[in-house]
Amino acid sequence: MTSQDSAAPHAPPGPPAGTGSPLGVAMIGYAFMGKAHSNAWRNVASYFDVPAFEQRVLVGREAAGVAEAAAKYGWAESSTEWREVIARDDIQIVDICAPGFMHAEIAVAALAAGKHVLVEKPLANTLAEAESMAAAAQSARSQGVQSMVGFNYRRIPALALARELIGEGRLGAIRHVRAAYLQDWLVDPESPMTWRLNRETAGSGALGDIASHAIDQVLFLLGDQVTEVSGRLHTFTTQRPGAHGLEKVTVDDAAWATLSLASGAVASVEVSRMATGQKNSLKLEIYGEKGSILFDLEDLNELGFLDATVPVREQGFRRILVNEPVHPYAAAWWPQGHVIGWEHTFTHQIRDFLVAIGSGSQPSPSFEDGLTVQRILAAVEESAAAKSAIIQLASGPATIPPTEGA
Ligand SMILES: NC(=O)c1ccc[n+]([C@@H]2O[C@H](COP(=O)([O-])OP(=O)(O)OC[C@H]3O[C@@H](n4cnc5c(N)ncnc54)[C@H](O)[C@@H]3O)[C@@H](O)[C@H]2O)c1
């Protein structure tokens, strides 16, 4: 069982604990995720009650670019030296939005410096890095220093509701899950090399990038553990234009996995960055003995729910618009039916992170949860290298149990 989210708020929470001097925040990386996280930091206190904080420093590699981004995204200062920034006494939180190859080094150093850390998914590029990060998180936690991995889709109200319904037994025993995360930004063979297509910088391809989200959802929604993995990886375009001519693509374009769960359920995971016409399609289907749930990220305000306990003549999927004040996170935003978007998931993520820091509890998902996902990703790779052989994963909690309040 993964550690549980600090309960997703159904109504705006009361005043947070731990209000003192504002927490100083530094963020590393200012491109895609840097922009999304900056938007969340800028907005979160307008909608949720969170401990006071200040967006103090934005860090990047190039002075002029990071200074311009800092001004645009609401950061007081900019820097090109992350090591200097994490050593500053006026920084209490480090938000890592840099590529995967930097996660472990920055996170371990920041935790050792006593800073709370939020790091983007996947936790790391390798299992060894992920293990070192989980160990650092565990020792920092004993000093009251918190850490969280950015699986932001846990903060979609519809998926938080799905988890509640499953937890309440509305689906009965879960039999199987289909999780497909399909994109098409690599369809063009002339699409250039990036850090995402190189094993050294990205760790893996579609597997770490988007199967990590899908696998985290299987664990989050079911509260279950993966016991066996069979996987397959494929790279359709093996060379792409780079700075020095054609360069070798060293990661997968698509990945498939079958996961056995401790409860007896089975999950299929299918991900691709070459699924022509699919833009950012995370589809989840959960089938249980008493009902089923459907979700599509491209319609993220909605949840499909079939209650198989009503007479068959009345059965059918109903569309729940997950936008009522009674729904997770929704009361903080707009009147019912005034829908929210993808970027709100990051605001919810920052809200949960800050509230956990304010109350001195472990935010969720923890680095240990990130490590659990990393073990499954590694097992998919191991299986793929052995013609999809079944790989056993150790049963029982992968790491330490959640701390009090988690
Ligand atoms: N949660 C999500 O939905 C989601 C979506 C996309 C990416 N991600 C994750 O976010 C992370 C970053 O991905 P991205 O898409 O934002 O990448 P990106 O390429 O858009 O941005 C990376 C940023 O890191 C900075 N950077 C690189 N090397 C650096 C260094 N040595 N020092 C300081 N800064 C450095 C770059 O300047 C850039 O600002 C990855 O872990 C990725 O998997 C998460």
The ligand as an SDF file (V2000), in Angstrom:
LIG
                    3D

 44 48  0  0  0  0  0  0  0  0999 V2000
    4.0430   16.3270  -14.0040 N   0  0  0  0  0  0  0  0  0  0  0  0
    3.9720   16.4000  -15.3240 C   0  0  0  0  0  0  0  0  0  0  0  0
    2.8980   16.3120  -15.9060 O   0  0  0  0  0  0  0  0  0  0  0  0
    5.2420   16.6020  -16.1180 C   0  0  0  0  0  0  0  0  0  0  0  0
    5.1810   17.0040  -17.4610 C   0  0  0  0  0  0  0  0  0  0  0  0
    6.3710   17.2180  -18.1310 C   0  0  0  0  0  0  0  0  0  0  0  0
    7.5860   17.0110  -17.5150 C   0  0  0  0  0  0  0  0  0  0  0  0
    7.6180   16.5950  -16.2220 N   0  0  0  0  0  0  0  0  0  0  0  0
    8.8990   16.3630  -15.5310 C   0  0  0  0  0  0  0  0  0  0  0  0
    9.4590   17.6260  -15.1800 O   0  0  0  0  0  0  0  0  0  0  0  0
   10.8880   17.5550  -15.2450 C   0  0  0  0  0  0  0  0  0  0  0  0
   11.3760   18.6400  -16.1910 C   0  0  0  0  0  0  0  0  0  0  0  0
   10.7620   18.4500  -17.4560 O   0  0  0  0  0  0  0  0  0  0  0  0
   10.3720   19.6890  -18.4070 P   0  0  0  0  0  0  0  0  0  0  0  0
    9.4010   19.1640  -19.3840 O   0  0  0  0  0  0  0  0  0  0  0  0
   10.0180   20.8780  -17.6040 O   0  0  0  0  0  0  0  0  0  0  0  0
   11.7780   19.9200  -19.1270 O   0  0  0  0  0  0  0  0  0  0  0  0
   12.2280   21.1810  -19.9400 P   0  0  0  0  0  0  0  0  0  0  0  0
   13.2980   20.7230  -20.8520 O   0  0  0  0  0  0  0  0  0  0  0  0
   11.0600   21.9110  -20.4900 O   0  0  0  0  0  0  0  0  0  0  0  0
   12.8820   22.1120  -18.8050 O   0  0  0  0  0  0  0  0  0  0  0  0
   14.0120   21.7150  -18.0800 C   0  0  0  0  0  0  0  0  0  0  0  0
   14.5460   22.9120  -17.3040 C   0  0  0  0  0  0  0  0  0  0  0  0
   15.6770   22.4880  -16.5420 O   0  0  0  0  0  0  0  0  0  0  0  0
   16.7180   23.4430  -16.7160 C   0  0  0  0  0  0  0  0  0  0  0  0
   18.0220   22.8330  -16.5090 N   0  0  0  0  0  0  0  0  0  0  0  0
   18.5970   21.8470  -17.2280 C   0  0  0  0  0  0  0  0  0  0  0  0
   19.8420   21.6170  -16.7710 N   0  0  0  0  0  0  0  0  0  0  0  0
   20.0560   22.4940  -15.7450 C   0  0  0  0  0  0  0  0  0  0  0  0
   21.1420   22.7770  -14.8780 C   0  0  0  0  0  0  0  0  0  0  0  0
   22.2990   22.1190  -15.0120 N   0  0  0  0  0  0  0  0  0  0  0  0
   20.9820   23.7420  -13.9310 N   0  0  0  0  0  0  0  0  0  0  0  0
   19.8270   24.4200  -13.8230 C   0  0  0  0  0  0  0  0  0  0  0  0
   18.7550   24.2020  -14.6230 N   0  0  0  0  0  0  0  0  0  0  0  0
   18.8850   23.2650  -15.5690 C   0  0  0  0  0  0  0  0  0  0  0  0
   16.5330   23.9290  -18.1320 C   0  0  0  0  0  0  0  0  0  0  0  0
   17.1910   25.1920  -18.3090 O   0  0  0  0  0  0  0  0  0  0  0  0
   15.0180   24.0570  -18.2130 C   0  0  0  0  0  0  0  0  0  0  0  0
   14.6120   25.2870  -17.6610 O   0  0  0  0  0  0  0  0  0  0  0  0
   11.2290   16.1390  -15.6890 C   0  0  0  0  0  0  0  0  0  0  0  0
   11.4690   15.3580  -14.5620 O   0  0  0  0  0  0  0  0  0  0  0  0
    9.9490   15.6760  -16.3750 C   0  0  0  0  0  0  0  0  0  0  0  0
    9.7690   14.2670  -16.3570 O   0  0  0  0  0  0  0  0  0  0  0  0
    6.4720   16.4060  -15.5220 C   0  0  0  0  0  0  0  0  0  0  0  0
  1  2  1  0
  2  3  2  0
  2  4  1  0
  4  5  1  0
  4 44  2  0
  5  6  2  0
  6  7  1  0
  7  8  2  0
  8  9  1  0
  8 44  1  0
  9 10  1  0
  9 42  1  0
 10 11  1  0
 11 12  1  0
 11 40  1  0
 12 13  1  0
 13 14  1  0
 14 15  2  0
 14 16  1  0
 14 17  1  0
 17 18  1  0
 18 19  2  0
 18 20  1  0
 18 21  1  0
 21 22  1  0
 22 23  1  0
 23 24  1  0
 23 38  1  0
 24 25  1  0
 25 26  1  0
 25 36  1  0
 26 27  1  0
 26 35  1  0
 27 28  2  0
 28 29  1  0
 29 30  1  0
 29 35  2  0
 30 31  1  0
 30 32  2  0
 32 33  1  0
 33 34  2  0
 34 35  1  0
 36 37  1  0
 36 38  1  0
 38 39  1  0
 40 41  1  0
 40 42  1  0
 42 43  1  0
M  CHG  2   8   1  16  -1
M  END
$$$$
